[in-house]
C-alpha cells in the first residue's frame, strides 16, 4: 500500500545515536534511511516513508540512548495531515504534544499515527 509520511528527528548531540538509522538494516520493519539535515545548534535527520511500514519507528526511537532526551523532538506529517505533529520524550515515552487548533483522529490500517487536522481551517462545503 502506498502511503507517504515525512518524519524529522531533532536532538542535541545525537549523531552517534542516529547513525545506525542512516544505514539500511534488514532487521528493521522499515527500510528507508534517515538523512542528516544537520544544523549548528541542534542535529536533525529526515526520512520520507513511501509505504505504511513504519509502525515500530516511535517505539524504536524511544529505546535509543539519547545523550539529551529532553531535546528530542519528532515531527511527523502523513500525506493527509494538515501540518506536522510534534512528539517529545516524557518519562522515556514519545508522547504527542498538544498543539492549539489541531485534532488527531485514528484511522486503523490506513495510517500509523492517524490524521492530523487544523480545526481552524475552513472546510469546503
N, C-alpha and C positions, 0 to 999 in steps of 0.2 A: 504494500500500500504506500503510495506517495503521500508524504506529509512533511512539509518543510517547517523547521523551527530553528531559530538562532539562539545560541547560548553564549553569554560573555561571562567570564570569571575574572574578578578583580580582587587582588590581595597583595599585601605588603610582603616583600622578600620571599616570594613563593616559587621562584624559578625551579628550585630543586624538587619541590613537591609536584609541580605541574609538568615537569619534563617528561615523565613516562606517558602522559596523556597526549603528548605531541608526536608520539610514535605509534604505528599500528600494533595492535595486540589482539590476537585471535581469541584470547580468553575473556575479552570484554563483550558485553551484549551489543554494544555499538562499535562500528569500525571506523567512523570518521575520527580525525585527529584535530586537536586544538592547535591553533596557530598563535604565536605570540604577537600581540599588537602593542606591547610594552609602552612604558611611559617613564617619566623621571621620578615621580612621587610614588605611584602605585604601579604594579605589574599587572598586565591584563592579557587574556587569551580569549579567542573566539572560535566558534565552530558552527557550521550550519549542518543540521541533520536533514537528510532528504527522505527519510522513512520514519515510521513510528517504531523505532527500535532502540530508544534510549531511556527506557523505563528505569533502569538501575543507576542512572547518572547521579541524581541527587544523593542517594544513599552512598554511592562511591565517593562523591566529594565530601560528604560528612565524615567519612572514615579516614581521610587523609590527615597527616600530622602537620597541620598548618603552623608556621612559626608565629603568626599573629592572628589567631582565629577571629578576633574582634574586627579585623579589617576585611574579612571575606565577604564579598558581595557576588551574588549570582543573578544575572539578568536573563530572563527568558521571554522570547516572543514567538509564539506559534503563528502559523500563517493566517489564522482568523482573528488574532488578538489585535485590539486597537493600539496597544502600546506594550512596552516591556513590563513584566512583573519583576519584583525585587525579592530575593531570598537572602537571609543573613543567618549566621550561626548563633543560636541561643541554646545554651546548655548542651552543646555538642550536636544539635539537630538543625538542619536547614529549615527555616520557617519563613513563610511568605510574610513580608511586611505590608501592612495595610497602607494603601495609597488613597488619598482623597479622590472622590468622584470616580471610583472604579468598582467593579464587581467581577467575580470569577464564578463561572458555573461549570460543573463537571460534565463531561461527555464521555463516559466509559467506552473504551475500544476505539475512540475517534481521536483523542488527544492524550498526552501524558499528563499535563497539568490543568486541563480544562481550557475554556475560552475566557479571555480577559477583556472586559469591555469598559469603555468610558461611559459612565452614567449621565454625564452632562452633554453628551454628543447628541445632536438632533438626529433622529432616525427618520428615514424616508417613510411616508405614509402609504 
